[in-house]
């Protein structure tokens, strides 16, 4: 929840501090915030002024906090901004409604504080302390006050598919992946990942919030680090939270099919992978995977895993093909078809940010002609997997120039120089490529920039060098034994090459 300044409202203590030796008047507020505790003036009849240590010791429970206003509200209570009078820092206080304190919800509230408090990670908001009522039930806990906005707020600011904004959002999600992967390593599944539960601070901080319905499961992570111990609740190790099968827990529009069906024992780390995919889906389409006018309609779709294809929902938005593929794999109906770990999903997102994620993907079977000599150049290709052969036709025979594999590029010089293809390329095995059109290249380099001019000049010089190399190679081929580097001319169908 985003924090808001409430300077126009008078500050109130949660418990009256009239008998305490800490003055919280407007006059002394600035000094207190600066790290100085202002004491009341004693009359001659009163004992000597208490020491700072005794003053601090007298601040018990809610008395130590100054209420500075509400910053958020949820189903179980409110989140308030408070000033800790002992540490002299601002904090967020989550307060449970009194009607829930003694119920099952009160137990959930305590578990949320205990689970979050044990997840010590830079992208998980730290819990400071917990306050109990006279009956021993939890009434509030304090945590770091995050100044910033939810991911929902950021997505609503404008088009999330504008390139720099999209890359920023994906960078945020990488940090979310780090937090969730760490929780899995401690045996915790979040179960409620959505944009509302991701806070983005003013200086790049990212926090995964609201672990109130988290599930503890030893199967969530490997727990293979000798320094890693499983999270415990109420002093007891628990294989699972006491959720009954058939009980639906979470936010329906973002939850995995197994959650929506209430298959509690089927919920594991891959359910959180689905939640991350649901966030990506909203980034790309403007809404969650499941939508409907009534909640039961949304629930039916969630139980069946009926996620509409991105292209049907995105409308006129230009969706990067690679990111679309990542999203839909994370949203697979069957857990075994998703990324099996959050770390695997993160690796794919990092690969997208390294470049090329906006390019469409095209596959070719072994023997297919990808580009043909002499054709007009409309695209270049980046080999993702498989092996290709580059060749030229000479007097009715093919002269092999070279073979290429994953990571290599062909067809780029013809695109830059706008000249016909100088050689042909065919697939030796099944080949998957990223297709880079002239428009894509211009967008990547920046239309008519100095970089584009440099690249075009280099391409033209390369064509000259390559033509001389090819001529020499062809002459050597003619002088060699028949068949040593020649292939019978086959079909000349297909696209183009360098």
N, C-alpha and C positions, 0 to 999 in steps of 0.2 A: 504494500500500500504506500502511496506517495505521501511524504510528510508535508504538512502545511504549516506555515507560520500563523500564530493566533495572537499576534501582539495586541489586538484591539480588545481582548478579553482579560479580565482580572485573573490573576493566578490564584489557585486555591490549593491547600494541602489536602491530601486524601484523609488525613487524620489531624485534628487540630493540634498545633504545636505550642499552645499558649504557655505551657509550663516548661518548655524547653529553652535552653540558653542559646538558640540559634535564631537570629532575627531574619525574617524573610520579607521584610518590607521593601517597597520600591526603592527606598533610599539605599538599602544595603544589597540589593539584588546584583548590581554590577560587581561589587566587591566579591560577592559569593561566587559569581561566575568566573571571576578572575583568579579564584583559588584562595580567597581570604574569607574566613568565617567571622562574621561580626557578632559580638556578644552583647547581651543586654547589660545595662548599667545597674549595678547593685547598690542598694541603699546601705547605710552604715550598719543596719541591723542584720543584714543578710550575711551568710558566711562568705569567705573569699571566693572569688570567681572560680568556677570549675575549670579544670584543664581541658585542652582540646580533646584528649583521649576520653575523658569522662563525658564530655558533651556528645561525642560520637557514639559512645556506648549507650547513651540514653535514647538514641534514635532506633526504635525497634519496629519491625514490620512495615506497615504502610506509612508510618510516621516519617520515615526517612525520605519520602518522595513528595515532590511538589507537582500537582496536576497542572499540566499546561494545555490541556484540551484534547479532544478526540481526533485521531488521524485515520481511523478506519473502523468498520463494523462488520461482523460476521455472524454466522448462525448461532454461535455459543456466547457471544459477548462483544466487547469492543477492544480496540487497541488505542491506547492513549499515549501522548507524549508526556514524559515526566522528567523532572530534574532529581537526580540522586544526590541528596544532601550530604552523604558521606564521601562518595567518590568525587562529587562535584562535576558530574557529567550528565548530558542528556541521554535518555534511554527510551525505548518503546516498552510499554507495559500492556500485556495482554490480560484482560480481566474477564473472567467467566461470569455469566449471569448467575445470580444467586439461585435461581430456580433449577439450574443444572448442576450445581456444585456437588450435591450428594447423590447424583444419578450416575448412570453409565457414562454420560457425557463428561462428568467430572473425572472419571477414570481415564477417559481419552485425553482430557486436558492435561492430566499429570503425565501420561505417556508421551504426549507431544513435547512437553518440556524436557523430559528425561532423554528421549530419543535425540531431539535437536541438540541438547547439551552435550551429548557424547559424539556427535558428528563434527569433529574439529577440522574444518576445511575452509580455505579462503572464500569459497563461493557458497557457503552455508552460513546463514546469519547466526552469530554466537548467542547463546543464552547466558545471562548473568546470574540470576537468582530466582527463587520461587518463594511465594508467600502462602502460608497456610492459615486457615481460619482456626478459631478456638476448638472446633470439633475435629481438627486435623485434616480437613478437606482442602484441596488446593483452591485458592482464590485468584491468584495472579502469578505471572512470571514476567521477568524483565529480560530484554534482549537488546541488541544493538539497534539504535535508531538509524534507519537507512534513509538518507536524503536523496531522492530521485523519483523515478516513475516506474510504473509497471511496464512490462513489455506490451501489454494491451494499449497503454497510452501511446507508446512509441509507434505502434502499428497504425494507430488511428490518426497520427499526425499528417500522413500523406501516403503516397504510393510506396509500398514497401519493395516494389520491384524496380524502382530506379536504382541503377547499378550500385552506386556508392552506399545507398541506404541498405540494399539487400546484403552487401558484403558486411556491413556493420552488424546487421541482425544475425547473420550466420556466425560472425565472430562472437557475439553474445552467446549463441547456442553452444559454441565450443566450450565455453566456461560452464554452461549448464551441464553439458556432458561430463565434464570433469567432476562436478559436484555429485551428480547422480551415480557415476561409476564408483566414486569413493564410498557413497552410501551402500551400494551393492557389495563392495568389498567388506563392509561391516555387517552384512546380512540384513540390510534395510531396503525395502521397495517403497517408493514414494506414493504411488497410486493416484496422484491427483496433479499430474504435470499439465499445466496450461499457462497461457500468457499472463493471466492474473496473478499467478504464483511465482513470477519471475520479476525481481526488482533490479533495475539498472540505475546505479548511482550517478551522481553528477560528474564523477571523475573516472568513469570506466569500471567501477565496481559492479559485479553481478552477483546476485544472491538468489538461491532457490529457497522459497519460503513455504510456510504452512505444511508442516509434516504431521498434521493432526490425525490423518487416517493412514499413516505409514504402516506397513506390515513388516513384522520381523520374521525373517525366514533364513535359516542357515544356507538354504539352496540359492539365495540371491547372489552370492558371490563366492569366490574361491576360498577366501580367508587363508591364503597360502603364505602371507607375510607373517613372520614370527612376531613382528611388532603389532600386528593387527588382531584385536580381539572383538568378538561379536558384541553388538549392542545388547544391553539388558534393560529390563523394565521392572520397576518396583523391587529391585534387588534380586530378581529371579531371571535366569536365562529362559527364554521362551522360543520354542520352535515356530510358533505361529501366534498371532493375536487371536483372541476368542471371537472370531467371526463365524457365523453359521453359514453353511452352504446355502445358496439361494439368496443371500443378502447382497444387494447391490450397493457398493460403496464407491464414491467418486463423483466426478462431473460427467454426466452421460455423454455430452457432445464430444468429449475427448477420450473416452475410455475404450479399452480393448474389448473385443468380443467376450473373452473369458471373464472380465470384470462385469460386463453388462449382463451376462448369464448368471452371475453370482457363483461362479466356480472358484471359490476362494482358494482352494488348494492348487489350482492351476495358475494362479497369479504369481509371476516371478519377474526377474530382471527384464525379460522380453516384453512384459506388459508396460514397463516404463519406456522401452524402445518405441512401442506404439504411441505412448503419450508424447514423446519427442517428435515422432512423425506427424502427430496431430497438430503440434505447434507449427511445424514446417508447412503443413497444409494450409493453415490459416495465414501464414506469411505469404504464400503464393496465390491464394484465392480470395483472401479477405474474410474468411469464415472458417469455422471448425468442420471436421469431416462429416458430421451428422447434423442435419438441420430439419426442422419441422415446426409446425404451428403448435403442436401439443407435445408434452414430455413423453407420453406413451408412444407416439409416432417415432420420436428420436430414439427411444429405448429399443424398439423393434429393429430399427436400422443398425443400432450398435450391436445388438445380439447376433445379427446376421453378418456383421462386418461389411455392410453395404456402403462403401466409400465411393462416391461418384468419381469417375476419371477426372484428372486435373483439367484436361483440355475442355471438358464440358462445363466446368465451373469458372475457370479463369477468365472467360470472355475474351476481351481484347488485350488482356495482360500478356506480355511477352515472358513466358516462363522458361528459364534455362533448362534444357533437356536433361542435363546431368543431375541437377537438383530435383527435378521432377521424378527421375528414376529413383533417387535416394529416398525421397519422400514416400513413394508408393511401395517400395520394398519395406520400409519401416512400418507401413500400415497394412501389411499383409494380414489376411484373416487368420491364418494358422501361425502360431508362434514359431514353428520350425522353419517357416518361410521368411521370417524377418531376420534382421541382423541379430545374431545370437548374444551379442554384448553391446553395451553402449560404446565401448572403446572402438569396436568395428565401425559403428555408425560415425563416430567422430573422425576416424581416418578418412572416410569417404567425404565428409564435409571439408576436411583440410585439403583434400585433393581438388575439390571444387574451387576453393579459394586460390589455389596455386595457378589457376587459369584453365581456359578451355571449356569451362562448364556451360557456357552459353551456346556451344556448338552442337548441332544435331548429330546423332550417331547413326551410322549406316553399316550394315553387315553384308559381306560378300562370301559366297561359297567357293571352294577350291575350283580353279579353272575359270572363274568369272573374270572378264575384262573390266578393270576399274576405270582406266583412262586409255584413250587411243591416240596414237601419233597423228598429228595434223588437225585434230579437232579443236574447236574454240575452247578457251579456258574459262570455266565459270566457277571453279572451286579448287581449293587445295585440300589435302588429306593428312591427318595425323593418325598413324597406326597405333591402335590401342592394344590389339592382340593379333597374332598370326604372322605369316610371312608372305611377302610379295616379291615378284620378279620384275625388273625394269629391262626392257628390250627395245631394239629398233628393227625395222624391216629393211633388209638390204637384198636387192635382186630376188625378191620372192621368198627370202628366208629370214628367220628371226636371229638377231645377234644379241645374246644376253650381255647386259651392261653391269648389273649388280643385283644383289638381293637385299631386301630391307625387312626390318622387324619392328617390334613395339618401340614407340618413342620417336621413330624416324618420320620424316615429312616428305611428301612429294606433291608436285603440281603447283608449288608456290611461285616459281619464277614466271610461269606462263600467266598466272593471275596478275602479278605485279606489272609485267611488261605488256600485257594484253596481246601477246603473240600466240600463234597456234601451238599446240602441244608438240614437243620435240622428241618424245619417246612414248612408249606404251607401258602400262603396268597391269599385270594380272595377278590374281590371288593364287598362291601355291597351296595354301591351307585355308581354312575358314578364317576370314579377316574381318575384324571390327575396326572401323575408323571413325574419327570425328571429322565432319565435313565443314570446311572453313570457306565460306563464300567471300566474294570480293567485298560485299557490304560488311561482312563480319570483320574482315581484315581492316577495313577503313575505320570501323568503330573501335577496334582494339588499339590501333595506332593513333587514331585521331585524324580526321579528314584534313588533308593538305597541310599537315604539320611538317616540321623539319625532320622528324623521325621517319615519316612516310617517304619523304624525298630521299633520305639516305638509303632506306631499304630498297626503293625502286632502283636507285643507281647501282647498288650492289647486285641486284637481280639481273640487271642488264649486262653487267660485266661478267657475272657468272655464266650467262647464256653464251657469251663469246668463248670463255674458257671451256665450258662444257662441250660446245660444238667441236672445238679442236680435239679435245680428248676423245669424243665419240668417233670422230673421223679416223683418228689414229687406231682406236680399238677395232674399228670395222676393217681397216686395211690389214691389221694383224690377223683378224679372223679369216680374211680371204686367203691369206698365205698359209694358214694352218691346214691340217688335214680335214677333209670333209667330215662334218658332223661333230668336230671337237667342241665348237661353241655355237653350233647352229641348230635350230629347231625347225621342223616343217611348219610352214605358214598355216595357221588355223583361222578360225573366224576372227574378223576384225571388228566385231561389235563391241560396244562399250563406250566409256567416256574418254579420259585423257591422261597426261602425265606431267613431267617437269616442263 
